[in-house]
Amino acid sequence: MATAAFLLRNAASVRASALAVPSRSFLRDSRRSMGRTVRIILTDDLPNGKGYNGDVVTVKAGYARNYLVPEKMALYAIPENFERLGMSDPDKETVEERRARQIRETAEAGDEDLRAADLLRHYLRNKVLKIWRNADTSTGVVSPGNVTSTNVRDKLSKQLKIDLEDHELVHLRAQPVVGFSEIESEQIESMLDDIGTVNEDGKIDDCKVEIRQLGEYLAKISLGGGYSVPLKIAVAKR
């Protein structure tokens, strides 16, 4: 799937009405040599995972002419359009060009993960996720209904409008944190390192911690690219 950098770089080009179109000779030669099929550059994802933004694919000429190109979902794969989009034709790349492109796309994907983490970190920096529970007045022990990572995911969606992807995990710190307002960001980052365990395959295990006591807690949201973001939680008496 195309990276966010690709989408941002090419959005203006895709919307422009003056995009290069193939010549009649190009279409005629393509149909003769490819059995009425043409190569196109996708500028949007196709349904059912049949192609993604930035892919160069071969489709029936009528499908491109009557639907994909008019709907601005694709451009004809001609030199002018490759140049306009800042792309190289993958069928004509040298080995060195292909390696350079793969390195560039990998770097752009990493930057995308970092930007996503920074955006979420900035959004959550002054927010506290509140979860209400019945609890014993004298001990502060919640009963019933311990707070789990699943509860936190649900509350994130309902309360803060953040819907995490399936691969984005939430882990809870078992010990309460006293005085969020007095803790420096460096201390919070240090706490994150101790949240969540890594298995033998190098992957983070699902969270098994359950919060059983009223108080303030810290959670770690693990994102793509190995980045993580802190989340402050307050478990309060209903």
C-alpha positions as CSV (number, residue, x, y, z in Angstrom):
1,M,0.0,0.0,0.0
2,A,1.3,3.5,-0.8
3,T,2.8,5.5,2.0
4,A,1.3,8.8,3.3
5,A,4.3,10.6,1.8
6,F,3.3,9.3,-1.6
7,L,-0.3,10.4,-1.1
8,L,0.7,13.9,0.0
9,R,3.2,14.3,-2.8
10,N,0.8,13.3,-5.5
11,A,-2.6,14.6,-4.3
12,A,-2.3,17.9,-6.3
13,S,-1.3,16.0,-9.4
14,V,-4.2,13.6,-9.1
15,R,-6.7,16.4,-8.8
16,A,-5.4,18.4,-11.7
17,S,-7.4,18.2,-14.9
18,A,-4.5,18.7,-17.1
19,L,-2.9,15.3,-16.5
20,A,-1.2,13.8,-19.5
21,V,-3.3,11.4,-21.5
22,P,-2.1,8.6,-23.8
23,S,-1.9,9.2,-27.5
24,R,-4.1,7.3,-29.9
25,S,-1.1,5.4,-31.2
26,F,-0.2,4.4,-27.6
27,L,-3.7,3.0,-27.0
28,R,-3.8,1.3,-30.4
29,D,-0.4,-0.3,-30.0
30,S,-1.2,-1.3,-26.4
31,R,-4.4,-3.0,-27.5
32,R,-2.7,-4.9,-30.3
33,S,0.2,-6.1,-28.2
34,M,-1.6,-6.8,-25.0
35,G,-5.0,-8.1,-26.2
36,R,-7.0,-4.9,-25.4
37,T,-5.4,-4.3,-22.0
38,V,-3.5,-1.3,-20.8
39,R,-1.0,-0.5,-18.0
40,I,-2.2,2.0,-15.5
41,I,-0.8,3.7,-12.3
42,L,-3.4,3.5,-9.5
43,T,-4.0,6.7,-7.7
44,D,-6.6,5.1,-5.3
45,D,-7.1,1.6,-3.8
46,L,-9.2,-0.8,-5.8
47,P,-12.0,-2.8,-4.1
48,N,-11.3,-6.1,-2.5
49,G,-7.6,-5.6,-2.3
50,K,-7.1,-6.0,-6.1
51,G,-4.6,-3.1,-6.2
52,Y,-3.3,-0.2,-4.1
53,N,-2.5,3.5,-4.5
54,G,0.9,3.7,-6.4
55,D,0.7,0.2,-7.9
56,V,1.3,-0.2,-11.7
57,V,-1.1,-2.8,-13.0
58,T,-2.5,-4.2,-16.2
59,V,-6.3,-4.0,-16.7
60,K,-8.8,-4.2,-19.5
61,A,-8.7,-1.1,-21.7
62,G,-12.5,-0.6,-21.3
63,Y,-12.3,-0.8,-17.5
64,A,-9.6,1.9,-17.5
65,R,-11.2,4.1,-20.1
66,N,-14.8,4.0,-18.8
67,Y,-14.3,3.8,-15.0
68,L,-10.8,4.0,-13.4
69,V,-9.5,7.1,-15.3
70,P,-12.7,9.1,-15.4
71,E,-13.2,8.5,-11.6
72,K,-9.6,9.7,-11.0
73,M,-8.6,6.3,-9.6
74,A,-5.8,5.7,-12.1
75,L,-3.6,7.3,-14.8
76,Y,-2.3,5.7,-17.9
77,A,1.2,4.3,-17.4
78,I,3.0,6.5,-19.9
79,P,6.3,8.4,-19.4
80,E,4.6,11.8,-18.9
81,N,2.4,10.5,-16.0
82,F,5.4,8.7,-14.3
83,E,7.3,11.9,-14.5
84,R,4.4,14.0,-13.2
85,L,4.0,11.7,-10.2
86,G,7.7,11.6,-9.5
87,M,7.7,7.8,-10.1
88,S,9.9,5.5,-12.2
89,D,8.4,2.8,-14.3
90,P,9.0,-0.5,-12.4
91,D,9.2,-2.4,-15.6
92,K,12.1,-0.2,-16.8
93,E,14.0,0.2,-13.5
94,T,17.6,-0.8,-13.3
95,V,18.7,-3.0,-10.3
96,E,20.3,0.1,-8.8
97,E,17.1,2.2,-9.3
98,R,14.9,-0.5,-7.8
99,R,17.1,-0.8,-4.7
100,A,17.1,3.0,-4.3
101,R,13.3,3.1,-4.6
102,Q,12.9,0.3,-2.0
103,I,15.2,2.1,0.5
104,R,13.3,5.3,-0.1
105,E,9.9,3.7,0.4
106,T,11.1,1.9,3.6
107,A,12.4,5.2,5.0
108,E,9.1,6.9,4.1
109,A,7.1,4.2,5.8
110,G,9.2,4.6,8.9
111,D,8.6,8.4,8.9
112,E,4.9,7.7,8.6
113,D,4.9,5.6,11.7
114,L,6.9,8.2,13.6
115,R,4.5,11.0,12.5
116,A,1.5,8.9,13.6
117,A,3.1,8.3,17.0
118,D,3.9,12.0,17.4
119,L,0.4,13.0,16.5
120,L,-1.2,10.6,19.0
121,R,1.3,11.6,21.7
122,H,0.5,15.3,21.2
123,Y,-3.2,14.6,21.3
124,L,-3.1,12.6,24.5
125,R,-0.5,14.7,26.4
126,N,-3.1,16.6,28.6
127,K,-5.8,14.0,28.6
128,V,-6.8,11.4,31.2
129,L,-9.0,8.5,30.3
130,K,-11.6,8.1,33.0
131,I,-13.0,4.7,33.9
132,W,-15.7,4.4,36.5
133,R,-16.1,1.4,38.8
134,N,-18.0,0.3,41.9
135,A,-15.5,0.0,44.7
136,D,-15.3,-0.7,48.4
137,T,-15.3,2.6,50.2
138,S,-12.8,1.6,52.8
139,T,-10.3,-0.3,50.7
140,G,-10.8,1.2,47.2
141,V,-10.9,-2.3,45.7
142,V,-13.1,-2.4,42.6
143,S,-15.8,-5.0,42.7
144,P,-17.0,-6.3,40.4
145,G,-15.3,-5.5,37.1
146,N,-11.5,-5.3,37.1
147,V,-10.1,-2.9,34.4
148,T,-8.5,-4.7,31.5
149,S,-6.7,-3.6,28.3
150,T,-9.9,-4.4,26.4
151,N,-11.8,-2.0,28.7
152,V,-9.2,0.7,27.9
153,R,-9.5,0.1,24.1
154,D,-13.3,0.4,24.3
155,K,-13.1,3.6,26.4
156,L,-10.5,5.1,24.0
157,S,-13.0,4.7,21.2
158,K,-16.0,6.0,23.0
159,Q,-14.5,8.7,25.2
160,L,-11.6,10.0,23.2
161,K,-12.6,8.8,19.7
162,I,-9.5,6.8,19.1
163,D,-10.0,3.5,17.3
164,L,-6.8,1.4,17.4
165,E,-5.9,-1.1,14.7
166,D,-5.7,-4.8,15.6
167,H,-1.9,-4.7,15.6
168,E,-1.8,-1.7,17.9
169,L,-1.7,-3.1,21.5
170,V,-2.6,-1.6,24.9
171,H,-0.6,-2.7,28.0
172,L,-1.3,-1.6,31.6
173,R,1.1,-0.8,34.4
174,A,0.0,-2.8,37.4
175,Q,1.2,-0.2,40.0
176,P,-0.7,3.1,40.4
177,V,1.0,6.4,39.6
178,V,0.8,9.1,42.2
179,G,0.4,12.7,40.9
180,F,0.4,12.7,37.1
181,S,0.9,16.5,37.1
182,E,4.1,16.3,39.0
183,I,5.8,13.6,36.8
184,E,8.2,14.7,34.1
185,S,7.8,13.3,30.6
186,E,11.2,11.6,30.9
187,Q,9.9,9.6,33.9
188,I,6.8,8.6,32.0
189,E,8.9,7.4,29.1
190,S,11.1,5.4,31.5
191,M,8.0,3.8,33.0
192,L,6.9,2.7,29.5
193,D,10.0,0.6,29.1
194,D,8.8,-1.6,32.0
195,I,5.3,-2.1,30.6
196,G,4.6,-5.2,28.5
197,T,6.7,-8.3,28.0
198,V,8.4,-9.5,24.8
199,N,8.2,-13.2,24.0
200,E,10.8,-15.5,22.4
201,D,9.8,-14.4,18.9
202,G,10.5,-10.8,19.7
203,K,6.8,-9.9,19.8
204,I,5.0,-8.2,22.6
205,D,2.6,-10.5,24.5
206,D,-1.0,-9.6,25.0
207,C,-1.6,-7.7,28.3
208,K,-2.5,-9.9,31.2
209,V,-2.5,-7.1,33.8
210,E,-5.9,-6.2,35.4
211,I,-6.4,-3.1,37.6
212,R,-8.2,-4.0,40.8
213,Q,-7.8,-0.7,42.8
214,L,-9.0,2.9,42.4
215,G,-6.3,5.3,41.4
216,E,-4.2,6.8,38.6
217,Y,-2.5,4.4,36.2
218,L,-0.3,4.4,33.1
219,A,-0.9,2.5,29.9
220,K,1.3,2.0,26.9
221,I,-0.1,2.1,23.4
222,S,2.3,0.1,21.1
223,L,2.1,1.4,17.5
224,G,3.7,0.4,14.2
225,G,7.5,0.9,13.7
226,G,8.2,0.0,17.3
227,Y,6.9,3.3,18.6
228,S,4.9,3.6,21.8
229,V,2.7,6.3,23.4
230,P,1.7,6.8,27.0
231,L,-1.9,7.0,28.1
232,K,-3.0,8.3,31.6
233,I,-5.9,6.5,33.2
234,A,-7.9,7.4,36.2
235,V,-10.1,4.6,37.8
236,A,-12.6,6.4,39.8
237,K,-15.5,5.4,42.1
238,R,-18.9,5.4,40.5
